[in-house]
Each structure stands twice: as C-alpha cells, then as structure tokens.
Amino acid sequence: MNIKEAKEQIQIAMRAYFSKDRFGNYRIPIEKQRPIFLMGPPGIGKTAIMEQIAQELGVGLVSYSMTHHTRQSALGLPFIERRTYGGREYAVSEYTMSEIIASVYEMMEQTGLKEGILFLDEVNCVSETLTPSMLQFLQYKVFGRHQVPEGWIVVTAGNPPEFNSSVREFDIVTWDRLKRVDVEPDYGVWKEYAYARDTHPAILTYLDVKKGDFYQIESGVDGKSFVTARGWSDLSDMIRLCEANGDRVDENLIRQYLQNKKIAKDFAVYYDLFNKYRADYQVDRILDGQADEAVRERARQARFDERLSLLGLLIDGVTEPLKAVCQEEQAVSELLGALKALRAALAVPGTDALSALSEQLEARRRELETGRRASTLSADRQYALHRAIAMLSEQQASLAREQPEGNEAAFRLLKADFDGRTLALKRQAAEAGRKLSNLFAFCEAVFPDGQEMLILVTELTVSRYCARYISRYGCKEYFAHNKELLFYERQKDIIGELETLEL
C-alpha cells in the first residue's frame, strides 16, 4: 500500500486502541495491543506520517531510532538489590528505568498528555546484544521491569533486508504479535504532501514528466545509487533557502540530495531551464495582469513541457499570496477567540482588562510550548499561535500605553484594533484573488483549447491553500472551468467554514 493508505490503517488502529469501555478501561488492554510495524524502503515518509497522526489525534509523540541504542540505554543499567525469600536474604539484579520508557513519562509530565504514540524506527536493525530485549518489548511492551504506560501505543518501523544489510529477521512468534503494514513509494500520494509543505515547483513539474525519477534505489559497480522522497523534500527546502539568500543551485549541490548521478544531472539541467522560463515569462507581470503580447505568443508556441513548467511557475506564484491569506485568517480567528473570552471575563466585577488580556496571551504561549514538546501542533497551528501571540502582545502594549478608563473603554480600544486587522485581511484577500483571476485570464488567452486549463484547475484543487482560499472567498473563473471541464463538483467540506470574523 502507499503511505496514505498506511496512515489510514494506523489511524484505525489508534482509534481502536484508544477506545474505552463505560468504566474508563481500554477495550484492548495494552498487553494485547499489537504494535504496528511499518515495513518499507527508506525515505518514503514513515516518520512524517507519525507526526501527522499525532497532530490530528491530539496525542503525544515520542520518537527514537533504535540503531542509536545499546542494551544498557534501552533496557536500563543493572544494580544489586537485597531481597528476603523464605527467611533468607539474597542479592538480586534489578534495572534502572529504560531511557525510552523514561522519555514517555517525561513527555507526560511536561505536557499533561496521558495518551500518545511511542514510535521506534529501525527496530529490525538493533545491535546483536539488544535483539532479545527488542523482541521481548515487541511482545510484551516491557523494557527490563518497566512497561510502556497505559494509554501509549507502540508503532515501529524498519527497512526490508534488501535496503539495509544490518536487518535482522524476526521469527514467526514475533511477527505473529505485530500488525505489519507494508509501504511502497507512490508519487501521486507524495505530491499531495509536497503541495502542503510548499515543495519547489521545479521539483514538482520535473517529476510530473519524469515520475520514474521520484524513487530509485540501484546497485552498481560503484555501489548503491538512490533517490528518495526524503531527498526531494530536503532538496526543495535547500533550493528555497539558496534562492532567498542569492546562493547558486548547481549539480554539485543537487547531488548531495539526489545520490544518483544521472537523475541529479538531469534535474540540474532542468532547474536551469526552469529559472530561464521564470525570467523570460516575467511571472510577476502575468499575475499582475500586465503580460506582454510577446510573452503570450511565446506561451502559445511553446512545447508542452515548457508550458507545464510555466504553469508550475504561475501556480507557485499565486499560491504564496493565497497561503498568506489563509494563515492570516487563522491568526485573526485565534485573536477573535481570545477577545471573546476576554469580553466574557470583563463581565465579572473587579476584573482588570490588562490582566485578563495577559491571561489570554499566556494561555496561547503555554499551548505553543506544550504543543512543541508533544509534537501535537501542525505547522499551520504553530503559525497561527505565533501570529496571535504577536497581535495580543501589540494589544497589551497599546492598553498599557493608552490606559483607557474602565473595561468598556478598554474593550472598545481592542475591538477597534481587531476591526482594523479584519479590514486589512479583506484587502489582502482581494489582492490575492486578483492575482488568481489574472492567472486564469492569461491561461484562457494562450491555452484556450489545450489541456493546460484542466491541469491548472486540478493543481489548484490539490493544493491545500489554494483549495482553502477558493472555498472561503470563491473564484468565479475557477468554478466556471471546474464545471466546464467536468471536474468534480465543489465540495462543501473542502475545509470547515471558519467562524465569522465579527465581535
């Protein structure tokens, strides 16, 4: 199965393992909860989906790579304890708590979360001295004398033997106590993830044409050569930073991430060509509705691969402002929630506005810190909290500076600030919508009868931020072409409607 299907299977198991009876007991006791074993080649996103699942379920996540552990760190250090049996005293070996189990308890103490996921990677590559303890753990959830706390689910992962010479095969008794999920690379599924994390358009448009280069592991006379999903994702991050810093992206850099000479060379050539298209087509002018006729004519005459690259540039160019609107809207919604709670607090006699606002600010700082430690916050949620904290801090400073008389005057000051932010958001959304309309106008003019419009509508639908923006603010050109091209109808639940930004 692909990584998306694997994620669904893990979520099903998580919901079952977290289910309780009417007395508050887990329906499947911890010793009967089969650990999930993700078996798949390296770099396909096994760790990433565990982070997503923890965030979506709102539970803690403790991750370890077992290749870094010795028997002592995993099992605990031995010490001598004195015990009396049948009237005689004996020296007995005990063990300190495992570092891994201790980390789970530390997470619970720091975050207050009583349920979570203990994710152990590379479990079939542990050292020879640790193998017996690892097998015991998989069967009984115990390291030494210490068991995984109730409410914590064990998920493990490993690579097949053909990808790692250190792999140790489990026996049937062990396999019979695991939920094995085999995962294979799938570009179509990865592309959804890639859009969500702003993967560079040069990578996406290259792989749209050369899907076979997405994931390759080969053995040759010079050793192993490979390209993985992780390599493409990390390369994308580096390209973004190099472009921002004015540093050159060449084959030498690309080969540090794509460790296959031919694919690295091919992508390096394509990346240079992609940047040439960026300059030649003047993407910013197209999105501002000022495309020259010469640019339009070149696009009409271009080959399909060049048109695909141009679409990638245009979609990337419009995605940034659409994403900015979506993120700012989340932050303003968070501010709205804080001000509603503040208004309720101010109704209580004796409440001080500045103190009450400070409580709202501190509550969000605590949520951000706790979420970071527990890995329960998505990137969007972290951004919303960071931005809301900044907004509340500005309002706090404004209250302290203006010192309005009475809570009513204080709230009017805060509401005026909020109203100004919502107005700015509406202007930002309108400007982003103008760029989106200009994108459609350009494509309608130069690709009236081609499949490029279908590709455009499809890509905008797949892109999380584009779909969210269109669902929230609309785009008549998008809906016209969506219907015209017999794409699927707009879903009412593309995203949940955000609360109306009014006090």
C-alpha positions in Angstrom: 0.0 0.0 0.0 1.1 3.6 -0.3 1.9 5.9 2.6 -1.6 7.5 2.6 -3.3 4.1 2.9 -0.8 3.1 5.6 -1.7 6.3 7.5 -5.4 5.3 7.3 -4.6 1.8 8.7 -2.6 3.3 11.6 -5.4 5.7 12.4 -7.9 2.9 12.5 -5.7 1.0 14.9 -5.1 4.1 17.0 -8.8 4.8 17.4 -9.4 1.1 18.4 -6.5 1.1 20.9 -7.7 4.4 22.5 -11.3 3.2 22.8 -12.6 2.7 26.4 -15.5 0.9 27.9 -18.1 2.6 30.2 -15.8 2.2 33.2 -12.9 4.0 31.5 -10.8 0.9 30.8 -9.2 0.4 27.4 -11.2 -2.1 25.4 -8.0 -3.7 24.3 -5.5 -4.0 27.2 -2.0 -2.7 26.5 -0.5 -6.2 26.5 -3.0 -7.2 23.8 -2.4 -4.2 21.6 -0.3 -5.4 18.7 2.5 -2.9 17.9 2.2 -1.6 14.4 5.2 -2.4 12.2 5.7 -0.1 9.1 7.8 -2.1 6.7 9.1 0.0 3.7 12.1 1.3 1.9 14.0 4.3 3.4 12.9 7.9 2.8 9.2 7.4 1.9 7.8 9.3 4.8 7.2 6.8 7.6 8.3 9.3 10.3 6.4 12.1 8.7 3.0 10.3 8.9 3.5 9.5 12.6 3.9 13.3 13.2 0.7 14.0 11.2 -1.3 11.3 13.1 -0.2 12.6 16.5 -1.2 16.1 15.5 -4.6 15.0 14.1 -5.4 12.9 17.2 -4.0 15.4 19.6 -1.8 12.9 21.4 1.9 12.9 22.3 4.7 11.5 20.2 8.0 10.2 21.4 10.3 9.1 18.6 13.5 7.0 18.8 15.9 5.5 16.2 16.8 2.1 17.7 20.1 2.0 15.8 21.5 4.5 18.3 20.7 2.4 21.3 22.8 -0.1 23.3 21.3 -2.8 25.5 22.0 -0.6 28.6 20.3 2.6 27.3 17.2 0.7 26.1 17.0 -1.8 28.9 18.4 0.2 31.8 21.6 -0.2 33.9 21.8 -3.2 36.3 22.2 -2.8 40.0 22.2 -5.1 43.0 19.2 -5.1 45.3 18.8 -7.1 48.6 15.6 -9.3 48.9 14.4 -11.7 51.5 12.8 -15.0 50.4 11.8 -17.7 52.9 13.7 -16.0 55.7 16.9 -15.8 53.8 18.4 -12.7 52.2 19.5 -12.8 48.5 21.3 -10.4 46.2 19.0 -9.8 43.2 19.7 -8.0 39.9 17.4 -5.0 39.2 17.5 -2.5 36.4 17.1 1.3 36.3 14.3 2.6 34.1 14.9 2.5 30.3 15.8 5.8 28.7 13.0 5.2 26.2 10.3 4.5 28.9 11.6 7.4 30.9 11.1 9.7 27.9 7.5 8.7 27.7 7.0 9.6 31.4 8.8 12.9 30.9 6.6 13.8 28.0 3.5 13.1 30.1 4.9 15.3 32.9 5.8 18.2 30.7 2.7 18.3 28.6 -0.1 16.7 30.7 -0.9 14.3 27.9 -1.9 10.9 29.2 -2.1 9.2 25.7 0.4 9.1 23.0 2.5 7.2 20.4 5.9 5.7 21.1 7.5 5.4 17.7 10.6 3.3 17.4 12.4 3.4 14.0 14.8 0.8 12.6 13.7 -1.8 15.1 15.0 -4.6 12.9 18.5 -3.2 12.8 19.3 -3.2 16.5 22.6 -4.5 17.8 23.0 -8.2 18.5 23.1 -7.6 22.3 19.8 -5.7 22.1 17.9 -8.1 19.9 16.4 -10.4 22.6 15.3 -7.3 24.6 13.7 -5.8 21.5 11.8 -9.0 20.7 10.6 -9.1 24.3 9.5 -5.5 24.1 7.5 -6.1 20.9 5.7 -9.0 22.5 5.1 -7.6 26.0 5.7 -3.7 25.8 8.4 -4.1 28.5 12.0 -2.9 28.7 13.6 -4.6 31.7 11.0 -4.4 34.5 9.3 -1.3 33.1 6.2 -1.3 30.9 5.1 1.3 28.4 2.5 3.4 30.3 -1.2 2.6 29.7 -2.6 4.9 27.0 0.6 4.9 25.0 0.6 2.9 21.7 3.7 1.4 20.2 4.4 1.9 16.5 7.6 0.7 14.9 9.2 0.9 11.5 12.0 -0.8 9.6 13.5 -1.4 6.2 13.4 -4.6 4.2 16.7 -6.6 4.1 17.5 -5.6 0.5 17.8 -2.0 1.6 19.9 -2.5 4.8 22.5 -5.1 5.4 22.1 -4.7 9.2 18.5 -6.0 9.2 17.8 -9.0 11.5 14.8 -11.1 10.5 12.1 -11.6 13.1 10.9 -15.1 13.9 7.3 -16.1 13.3 6.5 -15.8 17.1 7.4 -12.1 16.9 5.6 -11.4 13.6 2.5 -13.1 15.0 2.3 -10.4 17.6 2.7 -7.4 15.2 0.4 -5.5 12.9 2.6 -5.5 9.8 1.9 -2.7 7.2 4.0 -2.8 4.0 4.5 0.5 2.4 5.6 1.3 -1.2 6.6 4.7 -2.7 3.8 6.5 -4.7 4.5 9.8 -6.4 0.8 10.8 -6.7 0.3 10.4 -2.9 3.6 12.2 -2.1 2.6 15.1 -4.4 -0.4 15.9 -2.0 2.1 16.0 0.9 4.5 18.0 -1.3 1.9 20.7 -2.0 1.1 21.0 1.7 4.8 21.7 2.5 5.4 24.2 -0.3 7.7 21.9 -2.3 9.6 23.8 -5.0 7.7 24.0 -8.3 10.8 23.0 -10.3 10.7 19.6 -8.5 7.0 19.0 -9.0 7.0 19.9 -12.7 10.1 17.8 -13.3 8.6 14.8 -11.6 5.3 15.3 -13.3 7.1 14.5 -16.5 9.7 12.0 -15.1 7.7 10.1 -12.5 10.2 7.3 -12.7 12.9 9.5 -11.1 10.8 10.0 -7.9 12.2 7.0 -6.1 15.1 4.8 -7.3 17.5 2.5 -5.4 20.0 0.7 -7.6 23.2 -1.3 -7.1 26.1 -1.0 -9.5 29.9 -1.3 -9.7 30.3 2.0 -7.9 28.0 0.9 -5.0 24.4 1.9 -4.4 22.8 5.0 -6.0 19.5 6.2 -4.8 16.9 8.9 -4.9 14.1 9.0 -2.2 11.1 11.1 -1.3 13.0 12.4 1.6 15.8 13.5 -0.7 13.4 15.5 -2.9 11.8 17.2 0.1 15.1 18.2 1.7 16.4 19.4 -1.7 13.3 21.6 -2.0 14.0 23.2 1.3 17.6 23.9 0.4 16.6 25.4 -3.0 14.2 27.7 -1.4 16.8 28.9 1.1 19.5 29.3 -1.6 17.2 31.3 -3.8 16.3 33.5 -0.8 20.0 34.0 0.1 21.1 34.5 -3.5 23.2 31.4 -3.5 23.8 29.2 -6.6 22.0 25.9 -7.0 24.0 23.6 -9.2 24.7 20.0 -9.9 27.2 19.8 -7.0 24.5 20.8 -4.5 21.8 18.7 -6.1 23.9 15.5 -5.9 24.2 15.9 -2.2 20.4 15.1 -2.0 19.8 13.1 -5.2 22.5 10.4 -5.0 22.0 9.2 -8.5 24.4 10.8 -11.0 22.1 10.7 -14.0 19.0 12.0 -12.1 21.0 14.7 -10.4 22.4 15.8 -13.7 19.0 15.8 -15.5 17.4 17.8 -12.7 20.2 20.3 -12.6 19.8 20.9 -16.4 16.0 21.2 -15.9 16.4 23.6 -12.9 18.5 26.0 -15.0 15.9 25.8 -17.8 13.1 26.4 -15.2 14.8 29.6 -14.0 15.2 30.7 -17.6 11.5 30.4 -18.0 10.9 32.4 -14.8 12.9 35.3 -16.2 11.6 35.0 -19.8 8.0 34.9 -18.9 8.0 37.6 -16.3 5.7 35.7 -14.0 5.0 38.6 -11.6 3.8 40.7 -14.6 1.4 37.9 -15.7 -0.1 37.7 -12.2 -0.4 41.5 -12.1 -2.3 41.3 -15.4 0.4 43.1 -17.4 1.7 40.2 -19.6 3.3 41.5 -22.9 1.9 40.2 -26.1 5.3 38.7 -26.9 5.1 36.6 -23.8 1.6 35.5 -24.6 2.7 34.5 -28.1 5.7 32.6 -26.8 3.5 30.6 -24.5 1.1 29.8 -27.4 4.0 28.4 -29.4 5.8 26.6 -26.6 6.1 22.8 -26.4 4.1 21.0 -23.8 7.0 20.5 -21.4 7.7 24.3 -21.4 4.0 25.0 -20.9 4.0 22.6 -17.9 7.0 24.5 -16.4 5.2 27.8 -17.0 2.1 26.5 -15.2 4.3 25.4 -12.3 5.8 28.9 -12.0 2.4 30.6 -12.2 0.8 28.3 -9.7 3.7 28.7 -7.3 3.5 32.5 -7.8 -0.2 32.6 -6.9 0.0 30.1 -4.1 2.2 32.3 -1.9 -0.4 35.1 -1.6 -3.2 32.7 -1.2 -1.3 30.9 1.6 -0.6 34.2 3.3 -4.3 35.0 3.4 -5.2 31.6 4.8 -2.6 31.8 7.5 -3.5 35.4 8.4 -7.2 34.4 8.6 -6.3 31.6 11.0 -4.4 34.1 13.2 -7.2 36.6 13.2 -9.6 33.9 14.1 -7.4 33.0 17.0 -7.4 36.6 18.1 -11.2 36.6 17.8 -11.4 33.7 20.2 -9.1 35.5 22.7 -11.2 38.7 22.5 -14.5 36.8 23.0 -13.0 35.1 26.1 -11.8 38.5 27.3 -15.2 40.0 26.9 -16.7 37.3 29.0 -14.1 37.8 31.7 -14.7 41.5 31.7 -18.3 40.9 32.6 -17.1 39.7 36.1 -17.0 42.6 38.5 -13.5 43.5 39.6 -11.7 42.1 36.5 -8.9 44.2 35.2 -8.7 44.4 31.4 -4.9 44.4 31.2 -4.6 41.4 33.5 -7.4 39.5 31.6 -5.7 40.2 28.3 -2.4 39.0 29.7 -4.1 35.7 30.7 -5.2 35.1 27.1 -1.7 35.8 25.9 -0.1 33.4 28.4 -2.6 30.7 27.6 -1.5 30.7 23.9 2.1 30.8 24.9 1.6 27.7 27.0 -0.3 25.9 24.2 2.5 26.7 21.8 5.2 25.4 24.2 3.3 22.3 25.2 2.4 21.5 21.6 6.1 21.8 20.5 7.2 19.4 23.2 4.4 16.9 22.4 4.6 17.3 18.6 0.9 17.9 18.5 0.8 21.1 16.6 0.7 21.3 12.8 2.8 23.9 11.1 -0.3 26.0 10.4 -1.4 25.9 14.0 2.1 26.9 15.1 2.0 29.9 12.7 -1.5 30.9 13.9 -0.4 30.8 17.6 2.9 32.7 16.8 0.9 35.4 14.9 -1.8 35.6 17.5 0.7 36.0 20.3 2.3 38.9 18.4 -1.1 40.5 17.9 -2.1 40.1 21.6 1.3 41.5 22.6 0.7 44.6 20.5 -2.7 45.0 22.0 -1.3 44.5 25.5 1.3 47.3 24.8 -1.5 49.5 23.4 -3.6 49.1 26.6 -0.6 49.8 28.8 0.2 52.9 26.8 -3.3 54.3 26.3 -4.6 53.4 29.8 -8.3 53.7 28.9 -10.7 54.4 31.8 -12.8 51.4 32.6 -13.3 48.0 30.9 -15.8 49.2 28.3 -13.3 51.8 27.0 -10.5 49.1 27.1 -12.6 46.7 25.1 -13.6 49.4 22.5 -9.8 50.1 22.0 -9.2 46.4 21.4 -12.2 46.0 19.1 -11.0 48.9 17.0 -7.7 47.2 16.6 -9.4 44.0 15.7 -11.6 45.7 13.1 -8.5 47.3 11.5 -6.9 43.8 11.2 -10.0 42.3 9.6 -10.2 45.1 7.1 -6.5 44.6 6.2 -7.2 40.9 5.8 -10.1 41.6 3.4 -7.8 43.8 1.3 -5.1 41.2 1.4 -7.6 38.5 0.2 -8.9 40.8 -2.5 -5.4 41.4 -3.9 -4.6 37.6 -3.8 -7.9 37.0 -5.6 -7.0 39.5 -8.3 -3.8 37.6 -9.0 -5.7 34.3 -9.2 -8.1 35.9 -11.7 -5.2 37.2 -13.8 -3.7 33.7 -13.8 -7.0 32.4 -15.3 -7.2 35.3 -17.8 -3.7 34.6 -19.1 -4.3 30.8 -19.5 -7.7 31.5 -21.2 -5.9 33.7 -23.7 -3.0 31.5 -24.5 -4.3 28.0 -23.9 -8.0 28.2 -25.0 -8.3 24.7 -26.4 -5.5 22.8 -24.6 -5.4 20.5 -21.6 -3.5 23.2 -19.7 -6.7 24.6 -18.2 -7.6 21.1 -16.9 -4.1 20.8 -15.3 -4.5 24.3 -13.8 -7.9 23.5 -12.2 -6.6 20.1 -11.0 -3.5 21.6 -9.4 -5.4 24.4 -7.7 -7.8 21.8 -6.3 -5.0 19.6 -5.0 -3.1 22.5 -3.4 -4.4 22.8 0.2 -4.0 26.6 0.5 -5.5 27.3 -3.0 -8.5 25.0 -2.3 -8.9 26.6 1.2 -8.8 30.1 -0.3 -11.3 29.3 -3.1 -13.6 27.6 -0.7 -13.6 30.6 1.6 -13.5 33.5 -0.8 -14.6 32.0 -4.1 -13.2 32.4 -7.6 -15.7 32.6 -10.5 -13.1 31.6 -13.1 -12.2 28.5 -11.2 -15.8 27.4 -10.8 -16.6 28.1 -14.4 -13.8 26.0 -15.6 -14.3 23.4 -13.0 -17.9 22.8 -14.3 -16.9 23.3 -17.9 -14.2 20.6 -17.8 -16.4 18.1 -15.9 -14.0 18.1 -13.0 -15.6 17.1 -9.7 -18.1 19.5 -8.1 -17.1 21.8 -5.4 -17.2 20.0 -2.1 -18.9 22.0 0.7 -16.5 20.4 3.2 -13.2 21.3 1.4 -12.5 23.0 4.7 -14.8 23.7 7.6 -16.1 27.2 7.4 -14.2 29.5 9.8 -16.1 31.4 12.3 -17.4 34.8 11.1 -14.9 37.4 11.9 -17.2 39.6 13.9 -17.4 40.6 17.5 
